[in-house]
Amino acid sequence: MPSSLRPELKNAKKSFVLRKGRTTSAQRRALKYLKKQHTIQLGEDKVDFSAAFEGSPKKLIADVGFGSGESLLYMADRFNEVNFVGIEVYPPGIGSALNQIEQNKLTNLKIIESDVFDLLETKVTNETFDAMIFLYPDPWPKRKHLKRRLLSEDFLNLLYDKVVIGGLVFCKTDWGDYYTQVKEAVASDNGWLREDLTNLPEYLKSLPQTKYERKALIEGRESRELLFRKTPR
């Protein structure tokens, strides 16, 4: 299957909307003074992740759309034998993460401010990530917006190129039809092997309950998880 997205998907509206969230003074300071130390700046060339982590040979895990960063920072703080990349577009969340990276002196976590579509297609070499994590991607619950959901068949095909053979993709959602959509897409592609959740790597076990997850529970929505592994096609 081709690595590039279909033209109609590339030209469609993005799978996120830039919300007008309040940015605190601490977040603004972090965005101003901490970006150079803790973010990977994008240029014309592909990202050199080895250089970004100063030649560290550790496994590389990407957390896409990390929000305020509770789960991302939990993993990076407790599993320093792994390198983590947080990919996000929202300034308040990025500012919060930068402050926590600085305060906790985390050397195994970098932030990239980018739309994940553009990043993967133009700035990431194939077979780069050992795992990619998607915690509560925007569900776009209205029928007319379903095509905007991030974890579509086309996007899973793009992920296939960017994950190493044997690499993992983990997603968690509180929308049942989104869970079913991803599960069926994975089952129809012989390049992905669904894994039992008992095989979760240590860094994905006992993740902290996020603000979004608590809200979902209050509203009566059950969270569901999927873990799948890249296999040769």
Residue pairs with C-beta under 8 A, 6 or more apart in sequence:
1 157
1 160
1 191
1 233
2 157
3 126
3 157
3 158
3 161
4 10
4 121
4 158
5 117
5 121
5 154
5 155
5 157
5 158
6 154
9 152
9 154
9 155
10 117
10 121
12 147
12 148
13 148
14 115
14 117
14 148
15 117
15 137
15 138
15 140
15 148
15 149
15 150
16 65
16 89
16 115
16 138
16 150
17 138
18 89
18 90
19 90
21 90
21 91
21 92
22 92
23 31
23 91
23 92
23 95
24 92
24 95
26 95
26 99
27 91
27 92
27 94
27 95
27 96
27 99
28 95
29 95
30 94
30 95
30 96
30 98
30 99
30 102
31 91
31 94
31 95
31 98
34 98
34 99
34 101
34 102
35 41
35 98
37 102
38 98
38 101
38 102
38 109
38 110
38 111
39 94
39 98
39 110
39 111
39 112
39 113
40 47
40 49
40 52
40 85
40 110
40 111
40 112
42 112
42 114
42 119
42 123
46 123
46 124
46 125
47 112
47 123
47 124
47 125
49 60
49 83
49 85
49 128
50 56
52 110
53 60
53 83
53 108
53 110
56 83
56 108
58 81
58 82
58 83
58 108
59 81
59 82
59 83
59 130
59 131
60 82
60 83
60 84
60 85
60 128
60 129
60 130
61 75
61 82
61 83
61 84
61 85
61 129
61 130
61 131
61 132
61 133
61 203
62 84
62 85
62 86
62 87
62 129
62 131
62 132
62 133
63 71
63 72
63 75
63 84
63 85
63 86
63 87
63 133
63 135
64 87
64 116
64 132
64 133
64 134
64 137
64 150
65 87
65 88
65 89
65 116
65 134
65 135
65 136
65 137
65 138
65 150
66 72
66 86
66 87
66 88
66 93
66 97
66 135
67 88
67 90
67 93
67 135
67 136
67 210
67 212
68 92
68 93
68 96
68 97
68 210
68 211
69 86
69 93
69 96
69 97
69 100
70 208
70 210
70 211
71 133
71 135
71 207
71 208
71 210
72 84
72 86
72 97
72 109
73 97
73 100
73 101
73 104
73 106
73 109
74 207
74 208
75 82
75 84
75 203
75 204
75 207
76 82
76 84
76 101
76 106
76 108
76 109
77 104
77 106
78 203
79 108
79 202
79 203
80 106
80 107
80 108
82 108
82 203
83 108
83 109
83 110
84 108
84 109
84 110
85 109
85 110
85 111
85 112
85 129
86 97
86 109
86 110
86 111
86 112
87 111
87 112
87 114
87 116
87 119
88 94
88 97
88 111
88 112
88 113
89 113
89 114
89 115
94 111
94 113
97 109
97 111
98 111
100 106
101 109
101 111
112 119
114 123
116 150
117 155
117 158
120 158
120 159
120 161
120 162
121 158
124 162
126 161
126 162
127 161
127 162
127 163
127 164
127 165
127 167
128 162
128 163
128 164
129 162
129 163
129 164
129 167
130 163
130 164
130 167
130 168
131 163
131 167
131 168
131 169
131 170
131 201
132 159
132 162
132 163
132 167
132 168
132 169
132 170
133 169
133 170
133 171
133 204
134 150
134 151
134 169
134 170
134 171
134 172
135 171
135 172
135 207
135 210
136 172
136 173
136 174
136 210
136 212
136 213
136 216
136 223
137 149
137 150
137 151
137 171
137 173
137 178
138 148
138 149
138 150
139 149
139 173
139 174
139 175
139 178
140 146
140 148
140 149
141 175
149 178
149 181
151 171
151 178
151 181
151 182
151 185
152 185
153 185
153 188
153 189
156 169
156 182
156 185
156 186
156 189
156 192
157 189
159 169
160 189
160 191
160 192
160 230
160 233
163 169
163 230
164 230
165 230
165 231
165 232
166 229
166 230
166 231
167 229
167 230
168 195
168 201
168 227
168 228
168 229
168 230
169 192
169 227
169 228
169 229
169 230
170 200
170 204
170 225
170 226
170 227
171 182
171 225
171 226
172 223
172 224
172 225
172 226
173 179
173 182
173 223
173 224
174 213
174 216
174 221
174 222
174 223
174 224
175 221
176 222
176 224
179 224
179 226
182 226
183 194
183 226
186 192
186 194
186 226
186 228
187 194
190 231
190 233
191 230
191 231
191 232
191 233
192 228
192 229
192 230
192 231
193 228
193 229
193 230
193 231
194 226
194 227
194 228
194 229
195 227
195 228
195 229
196 227
197 225
197 227
199 227
200 227
204 227
213 223
216 223
217 223
